[in-house]
Amino acid sequence: MKRFIGNIDAKTDVKGRVFVPAVFRKILQTAGETHLVLRKDIFQDCLVLYPAHVWNDELSELRSKLNKWDEEEQQVFRQFSLEAEILEMDANGRILIPKKYMLSAKITTDVRFVGLDHTIEIWNKEILEKITLSPATFKDSVKKCLGSK
């Protein structure tokens, strides 16, 4: 599957429906993906859309690292799974974001879709702009992470 790249602004309607950007829909359709999995990001106030096969790979990786006979680790796996929901795009390329997810990510009307490798993030546009690194901080972080390798 190709990687999702780019960021596209969109608007949700009063029911919480939003068009998945055409460039992302094309990648999903080319890969034969008919279902998406939605979950709130663990670290940020955004939502993550996983193509079904990517979700299954993530779940398998998590399962392989957690001992199902350890109570705490089993609870981590359970919570990761139960906080997810299967979505389908309608014929027009829209998804319905359930209200609980919109509230958890503080999403109202203006959203930004961000292609992030094999997943798509959905952000409240204002929140994303507030947490984006300044160019100087970004440069220093890249240098720190990759410069000495």
C-alpha positions in Angstrom: 0.0 0.0 0.0 1.2 3.5 -0.8 1.8 5.9 2.1 -0.5 8.7 2.9 1.2 12.0 2.4 -0.1 15.6 2.8 -2.6 17.6 4.7 -6.0 18.6 3.6 -8.6 20.9 5.2 -12.2 19.8 5.4 -15.4 20.5 7.2 -17.7 18.2 9.1 -21.4 18.6 8.7 -23.9 18.8 11.6 -24.2 15.0 11.8 -20.4 14.5 12.0 -19.9 13.4 8.4 -16.8 14.4 6.5 -15.4 13.7 3.1 -12.2 11.7 3.1 -9.9 13.7 0.8 -9.9 12.4 -2.7 -6.1 11.7 -2.7 -6.5 9.5 0.3 -9.6 7.8 -1.1 -7.8 6.9 -4.3 -5.0 5.2 -2.3 -7.6 3.2 -0.3 -9.6 2.2 -3.4 -6.4 1.2 -5.2 -5.5 -1.1 -2.2 -9.0 -2.5 -2.2 -9.7 -1.2 1.3 -13.4 -1.0 2.0 -13.3 -0.6 5.8 -11.5 1.8 8.1 -10.9 1.6 11.8 -11.1 4.8 13.8 -9.6 5.3 17.2 -8.4 8.3 19.3 -4.7 8.7 19.3 -3.0 7.6 22.5 -0.8 10.7 22.8 -2.5 13.6 21.0 -6.0 15.0 20.7 -6.6 13.7 17.2 -8.3 10.7 15.6 -6.4 8.0 13.6 -7.9 6.2 10.6 -6.4 2.9 9.9 -7.1 1.0 6.7 -8.4 -2.4 7.9 -5.2 -4.4 7.0 -3.0 -1.8 8.8 -5.2 -2.0 11.9 -4.9 -5.8 11.8 -1.1 -5.6 11.5 -1.0 -3.1 14.4 -3.2 -5.3 16.5 -1.1 -8.4 15.7 2.1 -6.5 16.7 0.6 -5.3 19.9 -0.7 -8.8 20.7 2.8 -10.3 20.1 4.4 -7.9 22.6 1.8 -8.4 25.3 1.3 -11.5 27.5 -2.4 -12.3 27.5 -1.8 -14.1 30.8 -0.7 -10.9 32.5 -3.6 -9.0 33.8 -2.2 -5.5 33.2 -1.0 -6.4 29.7 -4.3 -8.0 28.8 -6.1 -4.8 30.0 -3.9 -2.7 27.7 -4.7 -4.9 24.8 -8.4 -4.8 25.7 -8.5 -1.0 26.0 -6.6 -0.5 22.7 -9.2 -2.7 21.0 -12.4 -1.4 22.7 -11.6 2.2 21.9 -11.8 1.5 18.2 -14.7 1.5 15.8 -15.1 0.2 12.2 -16.2 2.8 9.7 -17.2 2.5 6.0 -17.1 5.3 3.5 -20.4 6.0 1.9 -20.9 6.1 -1.9 -19.8 9.8 -1.9 -16.6 9.1 0.0 -17.8 10.4 3.4 -17.3 8.8 6.8 -19.4 9.4 9.9 -17.3 10.3 12.9 -19.3 9.2 16.0 -20.0 12.0 18.4 -17.9 10.5 21.2 -14.8 10.5 19.0 -15.4 14.1 17.9 -15.7 15.1 21.6 -12.6 13.2 22.6 -10.5 14.9 19.9 -12.2 18.3 20.4 -13.3 18.3 16.8 -16.1 20.7 15.7 -16.4 21.9 12.1 -12.9 22.7 10.7 -10.7 19.6 10.5 -7.4 18.8 8.9 -6.6 15.4 7.5 -2.9 14.5 7.8 -1.4 11.6 5.9 1.0 9.9 8.3 2.7 6.9 6.7 0.1 4.1 6.6 -2.6 6.0 8.6 -4.6 9.2 8.4 -5.0 11.5 11.3 -8.0 13.8 11.7 -7.3 17.0 13.7 -9.2 19.9 15.0 -7.4 22.4 12.7 -6.7 24.9 15.5 -5.2 22.3 17.9 -2.9 21.0 15.2 -1.6 24.6 14.4 -0.9 25.1 18.2 1.2 22.0 18.6 3.1 22.2 15.3 6.9 22.8 16.0 8.5 26.0 14.9 10.9 25.6 11.9 13.9 26.1 14.2 12.7 23.5 16.8 11.8 21.1 14.0 15.3 21.5 12.5 17.0 20.9 15.9 14.8 17.9 16.5 15.6 16.3 13.2 19.3 17.0 13.7 19.1 15.5 17.2 17.2 12.4 16.0 19.0 11.7 12.8 22.2 13.8 12.7 24.5 11.5 14.6 23.4 8.3 12.8 
